[in-house]
Amino acid sequence: MFKSFLKDESGAQVVEYALIIAVVSIALVIALQVLTTGTSFSSFISRVATCLSGSTCV
């Protein structure tokens, strides 16, 4: 019974996808922290919205 449990790979893909999502999430958090150094997150979002609206980017 224990050998068949070790050979069963039915949940392996779910674990792999979860690890990929975790790594991407960590990378996004680190990137946002680097981009928003010295400012608040809402200020960063406001700057992005200003640039996307066609106004002068600061």
CNS distance restraints for C-alpha pairs under 8 A (distance, minus, plus):
assign (resid   1 and name CA) (resid   5 and name CA) 6.38 0.50 0.50
assign (resid   2 and name CA) (resid   6 and name CA) 6.39 0.50 0.50
assign (resid   3 and name CA) (resid   7 and name CA) 6.35 0.50 0.50
assign (resid   4 and name CA) (resid   8 and name CA) 6.21 0.50 0.50
assign (resid  11 and name CA) (resid  15 and name CA) 6.63 0.50 0.50
assign (resid  12 and name CA) (resid  16 and name CA) 6.29 0.50 0.50
assign (resid  13 and name CA) (resid  17 and name CA) 6.15 0.50 0.50
assign (resid  14 and name CA) (resid  18 and name CA) 6.15 0.50 0.50
assign (resid  15 and name CA) (resid  19 and name CA) 6.22 0.50 0.50
assign (resid  16 and name CA) (resid  20 and name CA) 6.30 0.50 0.50
assign (resid  17 and name CA) (resid  21 and name CA) 6.17 0.50 0.50
assign (resid  18 and name CA) (resid  22 and name CA) 6.13 0.50 0.50
assign (resid  19 and name CA) (resid  23 and name CA) 6.22 0.50 0.50
assign (resid  20 and name CA) (resid  24 and name CA) 6.21 0.50 0.50
assign (resid  21 and name CA) (resid  25 and name CA) 6.02 0.50 0.50
assign (resid  22 and name CA) (resid  26 and name CA) 6.19 0.50 0.50
assign (resid  23 and name CA) (resid  27 and name CA) 6.20 0.50 0.50
assign (resid  24 and name CA) (resid  28 and name CA) 6.20 0.50 0.50
assign (resid  25 and name CA) (resid  29 and name CA) 6.26 0.50 0.50
assign (resid  26 and name CA) (resid  30 and name CA) 6.24 0.50 0.50
assign (resid  27 and name CA) (resid  31 and name CA) 6.08 0.50 0.50
assign (resid  28 and name CA) (resid  32 and name CA) 6.09 0.50 0.50
assign (resid  29 and name CA) (resid  33 and name CA) 6.21 0.50 0.50
assign (resid  30 and name CA) (resid  34 and name CA) 6.29 0.50 0.50
assign (resid  31 and name CA) (resid  35 and name CA) 6.20 0.50 0.50
assign (resid  32 and name CA) (resid  36 and name CA) 6.04 0.50 0.50
assign (resid  33 and name CA) (resid  37 and name CA) 6.12 0.50 0.50
assign (resid  35 and name CA) (resid  44 and name CA) 7.96 0.50 0.50
assign (resid  36 and name CA) (resid  40 and name CA) 6.48 0.50 0.50
assign (resid  36 and name CA) (resid  41 and name CA) 6.24 0.50 0.50
assign (resid  36 and name CA) (resid  44 and name CA) 6.15 0.50 0.50
assign (resid  39 and name CA) (resid  43 and name CA) 6.35 0.50 0.50
assign (resid  39 and name CA) (resid  44 and name CA) 6.92 0.50 0.50
assign (resid  40 and name CA) (resid  44 and name CA) 6.48 0.50 0.50
assign (resid  41 and name CA) (resid  45 and name CA) 6.29 0.50 0.50
assign (resid  42 and name CA) (resid  46 and name CA) 6.16 0.50 0.50
assign (resid  43 and name CA) (resid  47 and name CA) 6.29 0.50 0.50
assign (resid  44 and name CA) (resid  48 and name CA) 6.34 0.50 0.50
assign (resid  45 and name CA) (resid  49 and name CA) 6.14 0.50 0.50
assign (resid  46 and name CA) (resid  50 and name CA) 6.13 0.50 0.50
assign (resid  47 and name CA) (resid  51 and name CA) 6.28 0.50 0.50
assign (resid  47 and name CA) (resid  57 and name CA) 7.10 0.50 0.50
assign (resid  47 and name CA) (resid  58 and name CA) 7.04 0.50 0.50
assign (resid  48 and name CA) (resid  52 and name CA) 6.16 0.50 0.50
assign (resid  49 and name CA) (resid  53 and name CA) 6.11 0.50 0.50
assign (resid  50 and name CA) (resid  54 and name CA) 6.86 0.50 0.50
assign (resid  50 and name CA) (resid  55 and name CA) 5.74 0.50 0.50
assign (resid  50 and name CA) (resid  56 and name CA) 7.24 0.50 0.50
assign (resid  50 and name CA) (resid  57 and name CA) 6.55 0.50 0.50
assign (resid  51 and name CA) (resid  55 and name CA) 5.68 0.50 0.50
assign (resid  51 and name CA) (resid  56 and name CA) 6.35 0.50 0.50
assign (resid  51 and name CA) (resid  57 and name CA) 4.92 0.50 0.50
